[in-house]
Every structure is written in structure tokens, then in C-alpha cells.
Amino acid sequence: MSECTHDCSSCSADCGSRDMRVPGNALSSVKRVIAVVSGKGGVGKSTVTASLAAAMSKKGRKVAVLDADITGPSIPTAFGIHQKATGTDAGIDPAVTAGGVKLMSLNLLSANETDPVIWRGPVIAGVVTQFWQDVVWGDVDYMFVDMPPGTGDVPLTVFQSLPVDGIIVVTSPQDLVSMIVTKAVNMAKMMGIPVLGLVENYSYFQCPDCGKRHAIFGESHLDQVAMELELPVLARLPIDPSLAAAFDAGKIEQVEHNPLAELADRLDG
């Protein structure tokens, strides 16, 4: 077999039908893996991942977040985690948040959080696999994987190597949403990964004085896209400055009204 170029468009191999998953850590038991993806950056994918993890943890579930966005890791910031990861002969110990969520991110291994990651794609993808294999996750009910945007090396590695039970696609109400979402959905389908549904972020801004909703980023076309793709709309999230502030301050677990609490209930049903 020739070496994989990670360019599925020029390859005749049917990777989606082959089991290429790597074994997890011997001391870990992860019951369900859900990847949170987006076709483009800047749609609030990490905010959705962190909020969903916090909501699931509040339900009493054992939750972990694998930060696969290697070049732009932000999950530790959302939970106020800045210490470095430690380990033993058994493997790397994940950081644990105040609410009990287990985290692993490159920021927990780098000398400085602001150090750039200047690596080629296969090296970055290899780090994600190491997070799955070398981190002692322990018992986990739900692992959420915060993916980098697009359909490159890391999404391909996660879909092939990890036992992903489904993906959630995060998008925003913009004109290109149909094409971008469809690319992400089609990649998942090519890899044989179920698509659980769509989450629209920045759907509207609700005036705190009059209560009127304003479509700051334009009117949404998500219903039409969802119908064409035969997928459910899982949530529509408003522009919420308080949520953004909580994320930046490392207090995502302290948000009183988590906008993804209902989705956590739905996934856990």
C-alpha cells in the first residue's frame, strides 16, 4: 500500500470502510466520543464544545475534552486551566477542572501558552493520536473532541483513529453556510461517521431592553440546509456577550444559564 497523502480526492482507497482505529489508553474507558466540527473558523466551535462539556458534567456525567485544535488550542482557557500537565509511567494525567471535567490540550504541554505551533500536518495529527493513546483518561461517559476547522489532516486522523460515535457541526448564519456545512457533512459521511445534527451560533442578538431579536449576521438559511442534508437543527445560540466573557475569564462552568443544557439532555437521553 502506498503512503497516505491525506488527499482523499485523489485516492481510490475506501478508508471509510476500513477499521483503522488505534487502541486507547489501557487505563481508560471512554464510553462515547462526540466530535465538534466546523467548516470554517470563527463560528464559536470551542465555545460550543466547552459549554456542552460543562452542561453534561452538571448532569453528573463523567466528561472529558480532547482539544484537537492543536494550532489554536483554547479549551484550557475556557475552564481557567493554566497549569502544565503531569504524568507517570502509566501515561499523561489530564488536567481536571473545578467541575470535574478532564482536559488535554497542547497548551498544557507547551512551555508557554503563546508559543506558536509550527508543525506540518502529519505531526499535528500524530499529537492528537497520542492524546487518545497516552493520556490516562480513566472512566469517561462522554468525551468531546474540539476539532480544528476544515477538512484537513486532524479531522481525517480523528475520524479514522478514534471511535467517534457522531459529530456535531457548528455554523453561523452566513451566505456561504450551505457550501461549508455540506463539505463537513460529506467528509463525515465518506468516513462513515454519523452526523448528529447542526448547531447555529450567532443566530441573533436579543435586545436586553425591548426583547426584540436582531439578525446581526443576516437571516438564517439553516432550516433549508438542514432539510437538504436531512439533519436536525440541534440548537440556535444567540450572540451573548456574557457567555463570551465567561469563556475568556475561564468561568464557562459557572455560567448560570448554559445555552446547551437542553442539547446535553438530548444527547444523554
C-alpha positions in Angstrom: 0.0 0.0 0.0 1.4 3.4 -0.9 1.9 6.1 1.7 -1.2 8.1 2.6 -1.1 11.6 1.2 -4.2 12.7 3.2 -5.8 13.8 -0.1 -9.0 11.7 -0.3 -10.0 13.4 -3.6 -7.1 11.7 -5.4 -7.2 8.3 -3.7 -9.0 5.2 -4.7 -8.8 3.6 -1.2 -12.1 3.2 0.6 -10.8 4.3 4.1 -14.3 4.8 5.4 -15.0 1.0 5.2 -11.7 0.0 6.9 -11.2 -0.1 10.7 -8.1 2.0 11.2 -8.8 2.9 14.8 -5.9 2.9 17.3 -6.3 1.4 20.8 -7.0 3.8 23.6 -5.1 4.1 26.8 -5.1 0.8 28.7 -6.2 2.5 31.9 -9.0 4.4 30.2 -12.6 3.6 29.4 -14.4 6.1 27.2 -18.0 5.2 26.6 -18.9 7.8 23.9 -16.9 10.1 21.7 -18.5 13.1 20.1 -16.5 15.4 17.8 -17.5 19.1 17.4 -16.5 20.3 14.0 -16.9 23.4 11.8 -16.3 24.0 8.1 -14.6 27.3 8.8 -13.1 29.1 11.8 -14.6 31.9 13.8 -18.0 30.3 14.4 -17.6 29.6 18.1 -16.9 25.9 17.9 -14.7 25.8 21.0 -17.4 27.8 22.9 -19.9 25.1 21.9 -17.6 22.3 22.9 -16.8 23.8 26.3 -20.4 24.7 27.0 -21.6 21.3 26.1 -19.0 19.6 28.2 -19.9 21.8 31.2 -23.6 21.1 30.7 -23.0 17.4 30.6 -20.8 17.5 33.6 -23.5 19.3 35.6 -25.8 16.4 34.8 -23.5 14.2 36.8 -21.8 12.5 33.9 -18.0 11.9 33.7 -16.8 14.2 31.0 -13.6 14.8 29.1 -12.5 17.2 26.4 -9.7 16.3 24.0 -8.5 19.6 22.4 -7.6 18.5 18.9 -7.3 22.1 17.6 -3.5 21.9 18.0 -2.6 25.2 16.4 -5.3 27.2 18.1 -6.0 25.5 21.5 -8.4 27.4 23.6 -10.2 24.8 25.7 -8.0 25.2 28.8 -8.7 29.0 28.8 -12.4 28.4 28.8 -12.1 26.3 32.0 -9.4 28.5 33.7 -6.7 25.8 33.5 -3.2 27.1 33.0 -1.0 24.6 34.9 1.1 22.2 33.0 0.2 18.5 32.6 2.0 15.9 34.6 2.4 12.2 34.1 3.7 8.9 35.4 5.0 5.7 33.8 1.3 4.9 33.1 0.9 8.0 30.9 0.0 11.6 30.9 -2.5 12.8 33.5 -5.2 15.1 32.2 -6.0 18.4 33.9 -9.2 18.4 35.9 -11.4 21.4 36.1 -13.3 22.7 39.2 -16.4 20.9 37.9 -14.6 17.6 37.3 -14.1 17.8 33.5 -10.9 16.2 32.3 -8.9 18.1 29.7 -5.9 17.6 27.5 -4.6 20.2 25.2 -1.2 21.1 23.7 -1.3 24.3 25.8 -0.9 22.0 28.9 2.3 20.7 27.4 3.9 23.8 25.9 6.5 25.8 27.8 4.4 29.0 27.1 0.8 29.2 26.1 1.7 31.8 23.4 4.3 29.6 21.7 3.3 29.1 18.1 2.9 25.5 16.7 4.9 25.5 13.5 4.5 21.8 12.5 3.4 20.1 9.4 0.0 18.3 9.2 1.1 14.7 9.9 3.0 15.8 13.0 0.0 17.7 14.3 -2.3 14.7 13.5 0.1 12.4 15.4 -0.2 14.5 18.6 -4.0 14.0 18.5 -3.5 10.3 18.3 -1.1 10.5 21.3 -3.7 12.3 23.3 -6.0 9.4 22.8 -3.4 6.7 23.5 -1.1 8.2 26.1 -3.4 10.2 28.3 -4.8 8.3 31.3 -8.5 9.4 30.9 -9.9 6.9 33.4 -13.6 6.3 33.3 -15.4 8.7 30.9 -19.0 8.8 29.9 -18.7 11.5 27.3 -15.5 12.7 25.5 -16.0 15.8 23.4 -13.3 16.4 20.8 -12.8 20.1 19.9 -11.7 19.8 16.2 -9.8 22.4 14.1 -11.9 24.0 11.3 -11.9 22.5 7.9 -11.4 19.0 6.5 -7.6 18.5 6.8 -5.2 16.2 8.5 -6.6 16.3 12.0 -10.3 15.7 11.2 -9.1 12.8 9.0 -7.0 11.4 11.7 -9.7 11.7 14.3 -12.3 10.1 12.1 -10.0 7.2 11.2 -8.3 6.6 14.5 -10.8 7.4 17.3 -14.1 5.5 17.9 -16.2 8.6 17.1 -19.9 7.9 17.8 -21.0 11.1 16.0 -20.3 14.7 15.1 -22.0 18.0 15.8 -21.5 20.6 13.1 -21.3 24.2 14.3 -22.1 27.0 11.9 -23.2 30.6 11.6 -25.9 32.4 9.6 -23.8 33.5 6.6 -24.4 33.2 2.9 -21.7 30.5 2.5 -23.1 28.3 5.2 -24.6 25.8 2.8 -21.4 25.0 1.0 -19.2 25.0 4.2 -21.6 22.8 6.2 -22.1 20.4 3.3 -18.3 19.9 3.0 -18.0 19.0 6.6 -21.0 16.7 6.5 -19.9 15.0 3.3 -16.5 14.3 4.8 -18.1 12.6 7.9 -20.3 10.5 5.6 -17.3 9.5 3.5 -15.6 8.3 6.7 -18.7 6.5 7.9 -19.2 8.8 10.9 -22.8 9.7 11.9 -23.8 13.3 11.9 -25.9 14.1 14.9 -27.1 17.5 13.7 -26.3 21.2 13.3 -25.8 24.0 15.9 -26.1 27.5 14.7 -24.1 30.1 16.7 -24.6 33.9 16.5 -28.1 33.3 15.3 -29.4 36.6 16.7 -28.9 39.3 19.3 -31.8 39.8 21.7 -32.0 43.4 22.9 -32.0 43.4 26.8 -34.3 46.4 26.9 -37.1 45.6 24.4 -36.5 41.9 23.9 -36.5 42.2 20.1 -34.3 39.8 18.2 -31.9 41.2 15.6 -30.2 39.1 12.9 -26.8 40.7 13.2 -25.1 38.3 10.7 -28.1 38.1 8.4 -31.1 36.0 8.2 -30.5 32.3 8.8 -30.8 29.7 6.0 -30.1 26.8 8.3 -33.5 25.3 8.1 -33.2 24.9 4.3 -29.7 23.5 4.6 -30.8 21.1 7.3 -33.7 19.9 5.2 -31.4 19.3 2.2 -29.0 17.4 4.3 -31.8 15.6 6.2 -30.3 16.6 9.5 -31.8 18.1 12.7 -31.1 21.6 14.0 -29.9 20.8 17.5 -29.7 24.4 18.8 -29.7 28.0 17.8 -27.4 30.2 20.0 -27.8 33.9 20.4 -24.9 36.4 20.5 -24.3 36.5 24.2 -21.5 38.8 25.5 -21.8 37.3 29.0 -21.0 33.8 27.6 -18.0 35.2 25.7 -16.8 36.9 28.8 -17.2 33.7 30.9 -15.2 31.8 28.2 -12.3 34.4 28.2 -12.3 34.5 32.1 -12.1 30.7 32.4 -15.5 30.5 34.0 -17.5 28.5 31.5 -18.6 26.1 34.2 -20.1 29.0 36.2 -22.5 30.2 33.5 -25.9 30.2 35.2 -28.0 29.6 32.1 -26.0 27.3 29.9 -27.4 27.6 26.3 -26.6 23.9 25.6 -28.2 22.4 28.6 -31.1 21.1 26.6 -28.8 19.6 24.0 -26.9 17.8 26.7 -30.2 16.3 27.9 -31.0 15.3 24.3 -27.6 13.6 23.8 -27.9 11.9 27.1 -31.4 10.7 26.5 
